[in-house]
Amino acid sequence: MIALVDVNNFYVSCERLFNPYLHDKPVVVLSNNDGCIISRSQEAKDLGIKMGQPLFKVKALLKKHRVQVLSSNYQLYADISDRVMTLLSEFTDIQEVYSIDECFLNMDGQDNLGDIAHKIRIRMWQYLRMPVCVGIGPTKVLAKLANRCAKKDPYWQGVFLTNNITKSGMHSIMRSLPIDQLWGVGKSLSLKLQTNGVFSILDLKKANPIFMRKKFSINIEKIIYELNDIVCFELEQYE
């Protein structure tokens, strides 16, 4: 089993760590030239502010709702990221740092994965004041999908295990999600898949992997296998 741990609204969470005034307030962090929005608090998201929006296009909205606008501090974010990854390394012998705020953990051989996932969330908050969501599945693609469920649906309280839901329940979730919401499928590829009748994640799971490889690429074939619990993307460790 593989866990994907993702820090919620990472840049904003880092800023809140050193400025408690920002808690519970709408906050956005800007790109290094202060041109675009690259991180948003949940309160800012609820106002309809989109990722990547140019600052000048939403200045009126930001002013109206008294949104806190911050310049980015990448040195701070890198330091906090190092601490996050070090703490996460205590939960596994095999860890892949996927991005500044995301990490895959090998959970093979461990019992009570739900308890461990909740322990990760608690410890990340206790020691670093970083809010995280944890998704666990038998493959990277399914762990990513599980993390999305943990983050987007409050019902799961920040933790989602694919093995804790029935096959029909998992299919229902996959059916409700458009194909462009799947890890590894970008906007351009999703449009091509839709022209071939693949509109939801479930559609792709049920597709013939050999045919899809010939039609698209070996990567799509691997994604289909991973959606069907077959590991194709191994964890990568970097020295």
Secondary structure as GFF3:
##gff-version 3
##sequence-region A 1 239
A	DSSP	beta_strand	2	7	.	.	.	ID=ss1
A	DSSP	alpha_helix	10	18	.	.	.	ID=ss2
A	DSSP	three_ten_helix	20	22	.	.	.	ID=ss3
A	DSSP	beta_strand	27	30	.	.	.	ID=ss4
A	DSSP	beta_strand	37	40	.	.	.	ID=ss5
A	DSSP	alpha_helix	42	46	.	.	.	ID=ss6
A	DSSP	alpha_helix	55	64	.	.	.	ID=ss7
A	DSSP	beta_strand	68	70	.	.	.	ID=ss8
A	DSSP	alpha_helix	74	88	.	.	.	ID=ss9
A	DSSP	three_ten_helix	89	91	.	.	.	ID=ss10
A	DSSP	beta_strand	95	99	.	.	.	ID=ss11
A	DSSP	beta_strand	102	106	.	.	.	ID=ss12
A	DSSP	alpha_helix	113	128	.	.	.	ID=ss13
A	DSSP	beta_strand	132	137	.	.	.	ID=ss14
A	DSSP	alpha_helix	140	152	.	.	.	ID=ss15
A	DSSP	three_ten_helix	154	156	.	.	.	ID=ss16
A	DSSP	beta_strand	159	161	.	.	.	ID=ss17
A	DSSP	three_ten_helix	162	164	.	.	.	ID=ss18
A	DSSP	alpha_helix	167	176	.	.	.	ID=ss19
A	DSSP	three_ten_helix	179	181	.	.	.	ID=ss20
A	DSSP	alpha_helix	187	194	.	.	.	ID=ss21
A	DSSP	alpha_helix	201	205	.	.	.	ID=ss22
A	DSSP	alpha_helix	209	215	.	.	.	ID=ss23
A	DSSP	alpha_helix	218	227	.	.	.	ID=ss24
###
